[in-house]
Amino acid sequence: MKRVYEGKTKDVFALENGNYLLKFKDDVTGTDGVFDPGANTVGLSIEGMGKAGLRLSTYFFELLAKSGIKTHYVKSDIENNTMEVLPATAFGKGIEVICRFKAVGSFMRRYGMYAKEGQDLNAYVEVTLKDDERGDPLIIKDALALLNILNNDEYESLKSQTQTICKMIKDELAKYGCELYDIKLEFGRNNGQVILIDELSAGNMRVYKDGKIVEPLNLGKIVLGS
């Protein structure tokens, strides 16, 4: 088994069957030791976060599969912190898709002159480039097409899937008294289709309960009970 990519929160290995294996780490994104799902640097390491992230990702991927939504998910091995996934080609050198239900984080840093902290954003979707050197800049639909990163039909599929998937996750979290403020997804191409890839863990989302942010390690305990 050959490692083909070393990421901030996961390593990726090629399998003989053509699929890939994701190995979840305990690292999470943030700045100066403070968790931030929108950050492009590793901010801290939380013991047990890898396994917790895998368990929650498995839970949500299997929830989506029951609703007929195709993703890259194949199966998980919780004890070994690994997930087997289908191969997928990145858009350009990688993009991230953020779905926002409430105004917080980088949205407020950009638009604070007009927005109010915590205001409703109605599943607003934005796309950023995976480019650490330039701080993961925002990019609009026209620029994505102009730069041949993805075409307009792929963008519409990506946006529609994002809103559908994130609303499902939001509704599921609401069953446990939690409110999803924002979430970061990734997509890729698989046999000509745009599909969800990467993970669906607490490290990718900002969730509140009783007016307070839920720490990443605690979200799995709330949803999964341990």
N, C-alpha and C positions, 0 to 999 in steps of 0.2 A: 504493500500500500504506500503510495507516494504522496507526500504533502505537496500541493500545488499552489497553496496560498496561505499566508499567515496574516490574519486580520486582528483588529483591535479586541474583539470579543469572541472570535471563533477562528479555528484553523480548518482548512479544507483539504481533503485527501481524495485522490482518484481511486475508484474501485474497479476491479476487473470486469464487472458486468456493465460498465459504461456509466453507472451512476456515481454520485459523490457522497462522501461522508463528512458531516460537519461535527467538529469537536468543540463543545462549548467550554469557555473559560470563565473564571470568576471575575474578570475585569468588566467594568461598565464605563460608559462615556460620561464626561463631566469636566469641571474645571476647579482646580484648587481643592480637591477632595469633596466637591459638591456634585451630586448626581444631576445630569442634564441630558435627556434623550436626544436633544438636538445638537449636542457638542460633537466636534470631530476629533477629539482627543480622549485618551483613556484618563479619567479623572481619579479613579480609585478602584481598589479590588475588594470584593466582599466575599468572604468565605461561604461557599455553598451556592453562590449566585449562578454558576454554570449549570448545575443540576436543576436549580429552581427555574432558570430560564428555559431549559429543555422541557421540563414537565409542563410549564404553562404554554409553551409553543405547541407541544404535542396536543394539549387540550384544545387549543383554538384551531389548529390545522384539522383535527378530526371533526370538530364542530362544523367547519366550512365544508369538509368532504361530505358530511351528512346532508348538506344543503345543495350538493351538486356543483360546488365551486372547485374547479381544478387548480391545484397548486403544485409546487415541486415536491411536496411531502410524500414519502414512501412509508417509513416506519422509524421508530426510535428505540434506542437501547438506553434506558434511563440510568442503569447502574454504571455504564461506561461513558455517560455524558455525550452520546453521539446520536446523530440523526442521519438516516440515509435519504437522499433527495435525488430527483431527476436532474439531468443536465439542462442548463439554461444559459443562453448567451446574453451578456449584459448589453444594455443600451449605451453605446459609446464606451467610455471607460467607467461607466456606472452612474446611476442617478438614484436619488432618494425622493420618496413621495410622502409628503406630510399632510395628514388630514386633521383639521383643527375644528374643535367644537366650542372652545373657549379661547379668549385672547390672553395668552401668557407667553413667557419666554421670548424667543427671538421675534415673534410677531409684534410684541409690545415694544421691543427695542427698535424695530424699524418704523412702526406706525403709531407710536405713543402720542404723537400730536393729535391724532384723530380717534384712536381707539381707547377704550376704557378697560382696565384690568378685569378679566373674567367675563367680558361681554360675550354674548352668543355669536358664533361664527357659522353655524348651520352647515357643518361638514365641508368647510372651505378647503380646497385642495391646492397645494403648491408643490413645485418640483425644484430640487436643487441638484447641482452637479456634485459628484463625489470627487472633490478636489481640495485636499487639505491645504495645499500651498496658497490657494485663493479663498480659503474659508468657506468652502462649499457654497458657492454663489447661487442665488435664485436664477431660474431661467424660465422664460415664458414659452408657450406653445409654438409661436411662430419661429422663435430662435431654435427650438429643438428640431423643427423640420428643416430650417435653413441650413443648420450645421450637420444634417443627416444623422442625427442621434436617434430619432424615431419619427415616423410619419404621422400625419394628422389622425388617421384611423386608429393607429396604435395608441396615440395620446388619448383619444376619446374612450377607447377600451380600458386603458389604464385608469383614467379618471372615474369612469363608471364603476369599475371593479373596486377601486379604493373606497368610494362612498358606500357601496353595498357591504363590503367586508367590514369597514370600520363601524358602520351602524349596527351590524350584527354583534361585533365585539362590545360596543357601547351598551347595547341592550342586555347582553349576557352579564356584564359587570354590574349593571343596575340591579340585577337579581340579588347581589350581595351588598347592596347599599353603597356601591362605588360609582363615581362619575368620571368618565373618560374625558379629559380636556384636550389632549392631542396624541397622535400616534404617528410613528415613522415606519413606512413600508418600503420594500424593494420589489421590483418586477424584472422579468427577463423574458427572452423568447425561447419557446420550446415547440419544435415542429410547426413553426409559423404562428403560434399562439402567444399572446401576452399572458403570462401567469405570475402569480405571487411567489416570491422566493424569500430566502433569508430566514428570519425568525419572527415570532409573535410573542415576545416575552416582555416582562416588566421593564427591561432595559430599553425598550423601544417606545414606551408610552408614559404619559404623565396622567396619573389617576389620583383623584381626591376622594376622601371619605370623611363625613362630618366636618367639612370645611378645611381639612388638613391633607397635605399631600401624603400619599401612601408610599413608604419606602419600598424600593424594588424587591427586596427579599420578603417583605410582608404581603405583597399582593398575591403570590402563589399560596400562601397560608390561608388567606381570606377565601380565595376561590376554590382551592383544592383541599383545604382543611388540614394541611400539614406542610 
